[in-house]
Amino acid sequence: MRLELLRTLGSLRGLLVIMLYVSASALTGVFYVYVVRGLEEKAIEMVAQQGGGGMAARDMVDITKVPAYQSMIDNYAGDDKAKAELWKNTPPIVLFSFLIALWFLPFLVMVTAHDVLARDNELRTLRFIRPRTSMLAWVAGKFVAQTALIFLVTVLSGLVIYAIGLAKLESFNAVEGGLAFATFWWRVLIFEIGFLGIMFVISAACRTSFTAIIVSALVLFTLWLVQFFSYWKEGEELKPGGYLAYLSPFFHKDGLWHALDKTMWISLGAYGLFTVIGIALSIYWLQEREI
């Protein structure tokens, strides 16, 4: 397991993924700061024109104090007061970075893990590994190594955005911002391992790396489409075909925005289930195949 971990983190692909995602996070953070600082300066200007100053102007520096922002949060949260409270107490840059992570992490996982097992199938190296270790230990080691890579990528990107917010946003509080990043970071990790389980199944089923990347892309696109089956309703009730949306990990990501309520735990359970089923099927597939 340790050898697989070092090989994954020290590989050229691993280093490129880290640099790419951290660079993208830095650009995202800079873009966010540029937009938010413009809004905050406009808010201060409006307060000054209305004769306000002192504490009123300082309050308006924090975009979360703007009534329009709080109203927008209430509108998106609907009747869920706990979720609205969570969002209002979370710096917007944290929510924005979480949104970006949910958008792009599945594709990052595809790039890093699509051939994690298929490569050994193609090179036929598994026949040399089988006598030395169990299939469970071998697949688990691969999974831990890939999780560690995403762990490192998300931590580094979070630190970059945190540093940008701390340096460039007057309204960003170091302690509250750090706690907010920690609150949403572990949700990103659970989200990521669910997709890793799916990639492992695909990688175990494919005999070449090229086949694995093509199949992975097609499966991800299909799962992305399947989430929209949730709109197949009659009134407020899902039609039978609408329940197909539950088979898509993209569908369950909305629950990660909730406070620690039932919806949140259902989403976490779904991603855990994707992970366990993915690893189990990968082991079964490899054991049944003639290497």
Stockholm file with secondary structure:
# STOCKHOLM 1.0

chainA/1-291         MRLELLRTLGSLRGLLVIMLYVSASALTGVFYVYVVRGLEEKAIEMVAQQGGGGMAARDMVDITKVPAYQSMIDNYAGDDKAKAELWKNTPPIVLFSFLIALWFLPFLVMVTAHDVLARDNELRTLRFIRPRTSMLAWVAGKFVAQTALIFLVTVLSGLVIYAIGLAKLESFNAVEGGLAFATFWWRVLIFEIGFLGIMFVISAACRTSFTAIIVSALVLFTLWLVQFFSYWKEGEELKPGGYLAYLSPFFHKDGLWHALDKTMWISLGAYGLFTVIGIALSIYWLQEREI
#=GR chainA/1-291 SS CHHHHHHHHHSHHHHHHHHHHHHHHHHHHHHHHHHHHHHHHHHHHHHHHTTCCTHHHHHHHSGGGSHHHHHHHHHHHTTCHHHHHHHHTSCHHHHHHHHHHHHHHHHHHHHHHTTTTHHHHHHTCHHHHTTTSCHHHHHHHHHHHHHHHHHHHHHHHHHHHHHHHHHHCTTCCHHHHHHHHHHHHHHHHHHHHHHHHHHHHHHHHCSSHHHHHHHHHHHHHHHHHHGGGGGCEETTEECGGGGGGGGCTTGGGGGGGSCSSHHHHHHHHHHHHHHHHHHHHHHHHHHHSCC
#=GC SS_cons         CHHHHHHHHHSHHHHHHHHHHHHHHHHHHHHHHHHHHHHHHHHHHHHHHTTCCTHHHHHHHSGGGSHHHHHHHHHHHTTCHHHHHHHHTSCHHHHHHHHHHHHHHHHHHHHHHTTTTHHHHHHTCHHHHTTTSCHHHHHHHHHHHHHHHHHHHHHHHHHHHHHHHHHHCTTCCHHHHHHHHHHHHHHHHHHHHHHHHHHHHHHHHCSSHHHHHHHHHHHHHHHHHHGGGGGCEETTEECGGGGGGGGCTTGGGGGGGSCSSHHHHHHHHHHHHHHHHHHHHHHHHHHHSCC
//
